[in-house]
Amino acid sequence: MVKPIEALSLVTAFFDRSIVDGTVDCIGQVPLAWGSAIRRMQSGLVQRYALAGVVGVLAIVLALAWQLRP
Amino acid sequence: MNPFSPANHLLLVILTPLVGALAAWLLGSRGVSAVRQSAAVTTLITLAGAVLLVLRAIPDVSAGLPFAVSEGQWLVDGPFDIRLSLGLDGLSIWLFGLSALLSVTAVMVSWEAIKEKPVGFYGLLLVLESAMLGVFAARDVILFYVFFEFTLVPLFFLIGIWGHDDRRRAAVKFFIYTLAGSVLAFLGLLTIVLWNAAHTGTLSFDIATLTAGLAAHPLPMDSRGGWLQWWVFLALFAGFAVKVPIVPFHTWLPLAHVEAPTGGSVDLAGVLLKIGIYGFLRFSLPMLPDATAAAAPWILGLGVIGILYGALVALAQTDLKRLIAYSSVSHMGYCVMGVAALEPVAVEGATLQLINHGLSAAGLFALVGMIYERYHTRSIANLGGIAARAPWLAFMFLLFTFSSIGLPGLNGFVGEFMVLLGSFQRAWGGVATEWRTVYLTMAVASVVGVVLGAWYMLWAVERVFFGASRQPPGTHEHAAGEHGHAAAAAADHGAHGHDGHGHGHAAAEPTDDLRWYEWSALAPLALFVVWIGLFPAMFLRPSAAAVRSAMAPGAAAFAERMRVAESDAHPAQTTLKAPTTTLTGAVIIPAVPPFTAGPERNP
């Protein structure tokens, strides 16, 4: 009776560390991953910001043109 | 205006620790001993005030009335009606007292352990005490939430600054996990407030008003109303389940406990976990009865899983403090189970078990801290034979162990017994036939948890306190050892001597046994462990009326659900019979619980 329960307790403890706590840590990684993805946009290169601005303005103009199409 | 009116008395008790924190800050330049003495005096004054207040409150509270109600103006102008509304009732009275009691313990266990930045440490400990007292005294939703969140801030810093090696990660995980849950709970509380405002025409944040308002206009629990009651219940559940913690939302707890300084662990295990159950009793059961009734079997199941799971994981631990932390997960499972059983005796037992676990877990964490201070290890494998060197320390550990595993005569027995009794009562006589097997299985499984609980605790006691001595020599012995720990201990010892606090030098035969400040941390807890164990009715009676009125809506909704389920299963037989007679178990256990401390039993 004792041995199987001790084995079960070791399995449960491993499950607790890896699966239950691991899931929590994974969810915790999501905002960090987003952050590091978005962080690349802030490169400090003014030309790239300008390019992004031009692309954005173009997108807005195109969207407006699509909306106001005859 | 009478300065000793109950309302002022309550306000004074809550504010005293803040004044003490200020005093600690002003005394900062006078060194560690001035700061810790002022902190000890502050917590003692607060405790004296709280004890007097509890004694004054018992007559009113026993009758189910709130006590020391004050209604300060806070954000009353403009569209809001948020009040600084305080008071005690049967649900909160013992938790309020427990907060004051454990704050003394938290200061006393830090006496020699905290030498770094004492002003910040004791200041935060006192701020935490104010916040804990405030949570239980708040009668306004916003005020409750402010205190609820404000308990996080001091503990975040206590863990993050004065903790052990992995303290930063523990503090951040604890803070974010709890905050994520409680922000959802806040959304739920706001929905309750707005629903009440929409149906009664007044925007009120008063908890009593909201309870009455939601009883008259319950949140919809069908697809036409968008299952709003379910959503609000789940939002509150998110906040309170993380706080309790209910498995599987518990993983912040062992980490936070292991890394926290002893004083922080004492407050965390002793009081902060109780806020989760308190929240269920204060908000979910009375305000959202239908959702509570629908969720009750599942929450009961989570409670039982928590009991077994926590016990199994505790059995595998090699770190003594981690073992106690998982035992907390297991024991809070009984509280969850008792509340979810929705049976008067079980809910009363669960509220008592909150206090019991607060005392025993705080005592055990304090003792683990004392062991760590002596031997600089918490690893069970490196400890052994402490009973020979520190018999009183071992005695106290055994006492709190027995309390925690529910030895008859000590407090843990009463709470566990009432919870188990109520659960079996519910399983036999209070559920529809189709649920009976499930409920009985869960009740029986929780009894297995009692056995596992005795196993891991007594096994740990055996390895740590008896057998061959394996730990490095204690701090207060002359360290001639070859261990690295011993060298560190010796250096520590020297530093004490320079500060003039080297108390070990005076004794001819230095032992590892309890010192006076450790006695003063443990003795009050031990007193209550025995007192509640021998005279539980003294502690059950003041809470009974409030507990019953808090659980009544949920229990009624649950009975209705079970009646519907029963008549769906056997429509022909049950149409004319009263619900209690259709359930055969009601013959075994009468509807009126035989073991209660409710007012009807008082002469």
Interface residues (C-beta under 8 A of the other chain):
Chain A: I5 E6 L8 S9 L10 T12 A13 D16 V20 D21 V24 G28
Chain B: K173 I176 Y177 V247 P248 H250 T251 W252 Y309 L312 V313 L315 A316 Q317 L452
